[in-house]
Amino acid sequence: MTETLEWVERFPGLSRLAPEIKQMLLSQSAIVEVPVGTTIFGPGHSPENMLFLLDGTVRVQQVSDTGHEIVLYRIHAGESCVLTTACLLAFEDYSAEGIAETDVRAAAIPRALFDELVGQSKPFRDFVFAAFSKRITDLFLMIDEVAFQRLDVRLADKLIKLSHDQDVIKTTHQMLSVELGTAREVVSRQLQEFQRRGWVEQSRGSVKLLDRAQLQRLAHHNS
């Protein structure tokens, strides 16, 4: 019970809601847990709940009819899903899939309550649209990167971000191609060039960063 009562306070926008609105969220929400690797939502399905992530990471990715994949964004603890928000507001089915990258725990509020609060509570509506607009801005930046930035710059930046300050990244050429929205062969060629320069060392299922400074310098090329 204590855990349930705490979850609203973990979201700054929700923690400032009026007590009666908080109580509605708490009384009608449910804490859900899903294991790593679970597909939480996917194309052709409509959302029944709004999820507020408490623990873990969810990867949202788009898959084309030809099987081409690209990671759109990740949802971390303390965030909600902009795609779910959009589908709830427009009464549309999902057009992408969300996969639990780790064990995930989230607070789920039903669609009916979401609709009621968006319509009646300005602070809740402000919270929803503030998160929505930020993520839309992030998506436009990603589109700009895919369309206009050099792949070597994007790959260097992605390696730095995925490393989380560690020297070894557990990943494959295919996984990196999905992150960058390009072909695996293109990623392989660029990693070979990074290795030739002495910046990385490749092993099966991992990439070791040998010269983080050079990768960071390249990653900031367009900054």
N, C-alpha and C positions, 0 to 999 in steps of 0.2 A: 504493500500500500504506500509506504514512504517513497519507494522508487517511482511509482506512478505520479505521486504528488509533486515530485521534483522535476519532471521532464519539461514542463512549460517554462521553468526558470532558466533552462539551458539555451533558450532562443531569445535574444534581446528584444526582438519585436513583440514576442508573445508575453514576455515577462512584464511588459508595460500595459497590458490590457486591463480593463476593469475587472474587479474580483468576480463579478457574475459571469463574464465571458470566459475567464479562466476556469471557472467551475464547470461550465458547459463543456469545455475541451476535456477537462479531467474526467468528468463523469461519463462522457460518451466515447472516450478513446480507448484503445487497447494496445498493449505492448506486444509487438510481434518479433519473433526471432527467426532468421533464416541462415542456413549454413553456407559457407564459401562455395562458389560455383553455381548457386541457384539462379535460375532466370526468374527475376522478380516480376517483370512485365515484358510484353513483346507485341509485335504488330498483330493487328486483328482483334486485340482485346481492349476493352474500355476500362478505365480506372474506377474502382469502387470505393477507394479510400485515398485520402491525402496522407502521404507518409512524411514524417519528420525524423530524420536520421539521428539516432542517439549514439550509436557506436558502429564503427566499420566504414567501409568504402564501397560504393556502387559505381560501376562503369556503365555509362550509357553510350551505346554505339549503334551506328546505322549500317545495315547490310543491304546491298543492292540486289536486284534480280539476278545479276551475274555472279553474286557471291563476294563482291568487293566490299570490304569493311573499312570503317573509319571510326575512331573514338571521338565522340562529340564533346563529352565532358565527364567529370567524376563528381559524385556527391559525397561529401565528407560529413562527419558528425557535426551537428549544429546547422545543417542545411536541409533544404527541401528540394524536390525535383521540379524543374521548370517545365519539363515535358508533361508531367502529370498535371501540373497547374493548367497548362494550355489545354490539355484534353478535357479536364473537368470543366473549364470555362466554356469551351466550344462544343461539348458533348460529342467529342470525336474519339476514335480508337487511336491507340498508340501507333506511331510510325517508326519507332526504333525499339531497341531492347535494352533492359537494365539488368546487369549481371552482378551478383555479389562477389567482389574481389576478395573480401574477407568475411568472416562471420559477421552478420549484421543484426543490429537491434534497432527497432524504430517504433515510434508512436503513430498509430493509424487513427485518423478521424474519418467517419463515413461521409460519403458524398453529400448526403442531405444536410449534415451540419455545416460542411464547407460552403454549400450554396447559401444557407441561412446567414452565416457569419459574413460572407462577402457582401451580401445584400443589405445587412442591417448594422454591421459594425465597421465604422470608418477606420479605426486603428488596425483591425484585423485585415481589412482590405488594403490599407497602406502597406502593411507587412508583406502581404502576398505579392503586390505589384512591385514593391522595392526589390524583392528577391528575383522576381520575374525579369525586371528590366536589367538588373546586373548580369544575369545569365545570358540574356539576349545579346548584350554588349560583348560578352565573352565569346559567344558563338560567331558574331560578326568578325571579331579579331581572328578567330580560327579560320574562317573562310578566307580572310585576307592572307593569312599565312600559307594556306594550301594553294591559293591561286597565284600569289605573287612572290613569295619568299623562296630563296634558293634552298634546295633540299639539304645541302651540307650544313647550312646555318640552322635549319630546323632540327636536323638529326643531332647536332652538337647540343642544342638547347634541350632536346628531349632526354638525351643521355644524362645531362647534368641534373635535370629535374627528377628523373627516375632513380638516380643514385642515392638520393636522400643522405648526401654527405658520406656515403660509403664508397669503397673503391670497386666493389664487384656488384654488377647488376644481373639479377637472374632474369634473363629474357632471351628471346630467339629473334632471328631475322623476320620471321612471320609476325610475331607480336609487335615488333617495331614498325613493320609496314602498316599494320592496323592502326597503330598510334598516329602515324603520319599520313595515312590515307594515300599510300602509294604502293607500287608493286614490290614484292619481296626481293626480286632481282636487283631493283634500283637501290634498296637499302644495303644489300650484300655488297654491291660494287662500292658504295660510299664507305662502308665499314672497312673494306679492304684498303681503301685509300687512307683512312684514319690510322689503320694498323701500319701501313707503309711509312707513314710519318712518325710512328712511334707514340701516337696519342692513346691508342687502345690495344688491348690484347684479347683475341677472341678464343673462346673455348665452347664446347658443346653446351648450349643452354645458358651461357653467361657471357658478359662483356666486362673486362677489367679496364678501368680508367688508369692510364699510366701518366698522362699529362693533362690534369684538370684545367690548368691555367690556359693552355692553348685552346682547349674546347670552349672554355668560358669566353675567351677572346673572340673566337669565331661566332659563338652564340649571340654575342652582343654586336655583331657586325652591322646590323641594320638599326641599332638603337641610336 
